[in-house]
Amino acid sequence: MSDKKRSLLPYGDNVSAPAITLPNNDLFRSERGSLARNYFENRLHLLNEEYLQLIELARENEMIYKAQYNFVPRVGQIYHLYRIESGAITLSLIEPKAWNKEHLGSYEYTADSIWKRVEK
C-alpha cells in the first residue's frame, strides 16, 4: 500500500501506531435498553388493562342477554338492569329512582348489539 493511501486510513497500520480504543458504549446501551424495556412494559400493561375491560364488558353483556325482558331494545336507548325479589335479573326502562329494586347498572344499547355501561 502506498504511503499516500496509508495516511488516509482512519487507523494505524503498523505496530508503532497508537492503539485503537473503542468508546465505552455500555452506558448508552443500558439507557437505550432501559427505555426500550420501559416502552414494552408500558404497552403490555395497557394491553392487559384493555383485555380486562373487554372481559368485563363481555361478562356484563352476557348477564344482560340472559336477563328477562319482553321488548326489542332500540339503539341509543338507555335501559336499567335490576335484580328482583325472586333473584331473577330483569332489564327495564324504569329509572332507578322510580323502582325500589336492586339496581345493577344502566346500559346503552349500541348499533353493534353491545350493551355499554352508562355512569349515572
C-alpha positions, 0 to 999 in steps of 0.5 A: 500500500502506498504511503499516500493511501496509508495516511488516509486510513482512519487507523494505524497500520503498523505496530508503532501506531497508537492503539485503537480504543473503542468508546465505552458504549455500555452506558448508552446501551443500558439507557437505550435498553432501559427505555426500550424495556420501559416502552414494552412494559408500558404497552403490555400493561395497557394491553392487559388493562384493555383485555380486562375491560373487554372481559368485563364488558363481555361478562356484563353483556352476557348477564344482560342477554340472559336477563328477562325482558319482553321488548326489542331494545332500540339503539341509543336507548338507555335501559336499567338492569335490576335484580328482583325479589325472586333473584331473577335479573330483569332489564327495564326502562324504569329509572332507578329512582322510580323502582325500589329494586336492586339496581345493577347498572344502566346500559346503552344499547349500541348499533353493534348489539353491545350493551355499554355501561352508562355512569349515572 
